[in-house]
């Protein structure tokens, strides 16, 4: 909540570097252009919007719904995600019947940091699914 409060009071620049260190750590910044775009997107978020969404997500508890999921489910965690580490994400996966859990070399922004891997995983899931 302190991060949301600070964004509202001081703007996105006041939280961007610390947030990126958790979500897009240095080990993943080899593609400088990809990182530059991700950083610019974060800085372009309106602080009030960020704060409202952050608070909503902090209070969101879907635990009771996990066991009700009956479709093929792939839960993916980023090995370098400091916001939702793999151990936390695996806790969710364990609550979804027959879900598949995978950890990949990414941070918090998997579709941004590892778009090729995200497409590969999604394509694999869709190919296994029966509708």
Residue pairs with C-beta under 8 A, 6 or more apart in sequence:
1 54
1 55
1 58
3 15
3 18
3 19
3 54
4 50
4 51
4 52
4 54
4 55
4 58
5 51
6 14
6 15
7 14
7 15
7 47
7 50
7 51
7 54
8 47
8 48
8 51
11 47
12 42
12 43
12 44
12 45
12 47
12 50
13 43
16 39
16 42
16 43
19 42
20 38
20 39
20 42
21 82
22 81
22 82
22 83
22 107
22 108
23 81
23 82
23 83
23 107
23 108
23 109
24 35
24 38
24 39
24 107
24 108
24 109
24 112
24 113
25 80
25 82
25 107
27 80
28 35
28 80
28 105
28 106
28 107
28 113
29 35
34 112
34 113
37 112
38 109
38 112
38 113
63 95
66 92
66 95
66 96
67 95
67 96
67 97
69 96
69 97
69 99
70 97
71 129
72 98
72 100
72 125
72 128
72 129
73 93
73 96
73 98
73 99
73 100
74 99
74 100
74 102
74 121
74 122
74 124
74 125
75 89
75 90
75 92
75 93
75 96
75 99
75 100
75 101
75 102
76 89
76 101
76 102
76 103
76 104
76 110
76 118
76 121
77 84
77 85
77 86
77 88
77 89
77 90
77 101
77 102
77 103
77 104
78 84
78 86
78 103
78 104
78 105
78 106
78 107
78 108
78 110
78 113
78 114
79 86
79 103
79 104
79 105
79 106
80 105
80 106
80 107
81 89
81 106
81 107
81 108
82 107
82 108
83 108
84 108
86 103
89 101
90 101
93 99
93 100
93 101
94 101
100 125
102 121
104 110
104 114
104 117
104 121
105 114
105 117
106 113
106 114
106 117
107 113
110 117
110 118
111 118
